[in-house]
Amino acid sequence: MSTNAHVIFVKRPGVDGAPADDNFGFEECPFPPDPEPGEILIKTLYLSVDPALRCRMNEKTGADYLTPWKIGEEAGGFGGLGQVIKSADPEFSPGDILESQFGWPWVAYFKQRQNKQTPLRKLDTALLGGNLTLPLTVLGMIGLTSYLGVKEKGGIKLGHNQAMVVSGAAGACGSIAGQLGRLEGCTTVVGICGSVEKCKVLTEELGFDAAINYKTEDVKEKLAELCPCGVDVYFDNVGGEISNTVINQMNKDSNVILCGQIAVYNQDLPYPPPIPESIESRLKELNISRTRFLVLNYVEKFEESLKKLAELVLSGKLKVRETTMEGLENTGKAFVSMMNGGNIGKQLVHVADP
Ligand SMILES: NC(=O)c1ccc[n+]([C@@H]2O[C@H](COP(=O)([O-])OP(=O)(O)OC[C@H]3O[C@@H](n4cnc5c(N)ncnc54)[C@H](OP(=O)(O)O)[C@@H]3O)[C@@H](O)[C@H]2O)c1
């Protein structure tokens, strides 16, 4: 327990560049001294890597809630899961498993105090049914984003025969959002994603009616075939050309859940990025709602939503996929892989066992 190591950020990809493995380094660092009163010594077990971290690679993140990574310094993400090794905080004991959704350093061991910006939550592992990583997938920000996006912006009404389309459908949010759309009452759910294997997972494991591989198939043609009465709900994770194509097949008074625009995250654009004038006009003419969705604007609904998500997962109604890369030293690589579509479900990094 005397060695420690961390991921450092070594090179910006440039505001218009794609992230690469060599943007990150890995080196030994000092093991933290024993906790002072109020501090906890934590061992990292799992890390989450997320698309929004792409903004932290730029000198200016473009988002007031995100700070840029500094060259040569330790990198860090949002979600992480760890175990208490030593504690000088009466709320935590050695052996406790805890998580944070709002800031976890990419380091093997670190000390932290309980705080408001990156609150630590002790987990009741018995409630997780043996699946320790659920708080980094469906029972955390990913599940909340999908659930609250669908609930707050989807306009799904039971018995209205609505068709839902999800882009980035085999990813963390997309794979859950499509299943939730079905549970909320959509009668057709179509996913758009980037490989044959992903299409298979969506239709054979996750209950999507159909899937379109945007890399090899004509999205416009396939969508018209699969949603002959038009699209009523669009859970948009990607933006760009795919989203323009979907919006062009949306019905009057339908709803876009503007979750993310990953197709343009490597371009220096404000968020949400501008869309073509023709799409803007279509939205107006057909009264299609497309307002920004940010999960952090619904904090007061988190507790209740997590309860609902836990019921759905533990009853087997909602299935969860994850892709795990092994080793803290590969955290940067896992992030780059996820940005390039290497994941099915949530991309995680396994750092250590409890
Ligand atoms: N609004 C919020 O509060 C909120 C919260 C969390 C996440 N988000 C957003 O939700 C979206 C999904 O996040 P996630 O964590 O669930 O990531 P994810 O979907 O698990 O991973 C990203 C996926 O995006 C796809 N992708 C990458 N480049 C693409 C491109 N040019 N065109 C189409 N697809 C592309 C890849 O899958 P393919 O193989 O299909 O290409 C990749 O697997 C992101 O845009 C993220 O920023 C928003």
The ligand as a MOL file (V3000), in Angstrom:
LIG
                    3D

  0  0  0     0  0            999 V3000
M  V30 BEGIN CTAB
M  V30 COUNTS 48 52 0 0 0
M  V30 BEGIN ATOM
M  V30 1 N -27.5070 16.6110 -20.9900 0
M  V30 2 C -26.8940 16.0610 -19.9820 0
M  V30 3 O -27.0960 16.4270 -18.8320 0
M  V30 4 C -25.9300 14.9660 -20.2690 0
M  V30 5 C -25.4290 14.1350 -19.2520 0
M  V30 6 C -24.5830 13.0770 -19.5980 0
M  V30 7 C -24.2530 12.8850 -20.9400 0
M  V30 8 N -24.7270 13.7370 -21.8810 0 CHG=1
M  V30 9 C -24.4420 13.5560 -23.2970 0
M  V30 10 O -25.0490 12.3520 -23.7140 0
M  V30 11 C -24.3550 11.8380 -24.8330 0
M  V30 12 C -24.0210 10.3780 -24.5700 0
M  V30 13 O -23.1410 10.2920 -23.4640 0
M  V30 14 P -22.7180 8.8740 -22.8820 0
M  V30 15 O -21.9770 9.1260 -21.6390 0
M  V30 16 O -23.9070 8.0100 -22.8680 0 CHG=-1
M  V30 17 O -21.6690 8.3880 -23.9750 0
M  V30 18 P -21.7720 7.0620 -24.8440 0
M  V30 19 O -22.9760 7.1850 -25.7090 0
M  V30 20 O -21.6580 5.8870 -23.9510 0
M  V30 21 O -20.4390 7.1190 -25.7090 0
M  V30 22 C -20.3100 7.9640 -26.7820 0
M  V30 23 C -20.8120 7.2910 -28.0880 0
M  V30 24 O -21.0050 8.2970 -29.0560 0
M  V30 25 C -20.9390 7.7210 -30.3460 0
M  V30 26 N -20.2830 8.6540 -31.2520 0
M  V30 27 C -19.0250 9.1570 -31.1690 0
M  V30 28 N -18.7890 9.9820 -32.2040 0
M  V30 29 C -19.9160 9.9890 -32.9610 0
M  V30 30 C -20.2870 10.6380 -34.1720 0
M  V30 31 N -19.4490 11.4640 -34.8170 0
M  V30 32 N -21.5350 10.4150 -34.6550 0
M  V30 33 C -22.3840 9.5800 -34.0220 0
M  V30 34 N -22.0900 8.9410 -32.8750 0
M  V30 35 C -20.8730 9.1310 -32.3600 0
M  V30 36 C -20.1420 6.4100 -30.2110 0
M  V30 37 O -20.9860 5.3160 -30.5480 0
M  V30 38 P -21.1950 4.8270 -32.0940 0
M  V30 39 O -20.4600 3.5460 -32.2290 0
M  V30 40 O -22.6600 4.6610 -32.1880 0
M  V30 41 O -20.6410 5.8830 -32.9930 0
M  V30 42 C -19.8030 6.3390 -28.7270 0
M  V30 43 O -19.9060 5.0580 -28.1900 0
M  V30 44 C -23.1100 12.7080 -25.0280 0
M  V30 45 O -23.3730 13.6320 -26.0420 0
M  V30 46 C -22.9870 13.4060 -23.6830 0
M  V30 47 O -22.3290 14.6370 -23.7780 0
M  V30 48 C -25.5540 14.7610 -21.5620 0
M  V30 END ATOM
M  V30 BEGIN BOND
M  V30 1 1 1 2
M  V30 2 2 2 3
M  V30 3 1 2 4
M  V30 4 1 4 5
M  V30 5 2 4 48
M  V30 6 2 5 6
M  V30 7 1 6 7
M  V30 8 2 7 8
M  V30 9 1 8 9
M  V30 10 1 8 48
M  V30 11 1 9 10
M  V30 12 1 9 46
M  V30 13 1 10 11
M  V30 14 1 11 12
M  V30 15 1 11 44
M  V30 16 1 12 13
M  V30 17 1 13 14
M  V30 18 2 14 15
M  V30 19 1 14 16
M  V30 20 1 14 17
M  V30 21 1 17 18
M  V30 22 2 18 19
M  V30 23 1 18 20
M  V30 24 1 18 21
M  V30 25 1 21 22
M  V30 26 1 22 23
M  V30 27 1 23 24
M  V30 28 1 23 42
M  V30 29 1 24 25
M  V30 30 1 25 26
M  V30 31 1 25 36
M  V30 32 1 26 27
M  V30 33 1 26 35
M  V30 34 2 27 28
M  V30 35 1 28 29
M  V30 36 1 29 30
M  V30 37 2 29 35
M  V30 38 1 30 31
M  V30 39 2 30 32
M  V30 40 1 32 33
M  V30 41 2 33 34
M  V30 42 1 34 35
M  V30 43 1 36 37
M  V30 44 1 36 42
M  V30 45 1 37 38
M  V30 46 2 38 39
M  V30 47 1 38 40
M  V30 48 1 38 41
M  V30 49 1 42 43
M  V30 50 1 44 45
M  V30 51 1 44 46
M  V30 52 1 46 47
M  V30 END BOND
M  V30 END CTAB
M  END
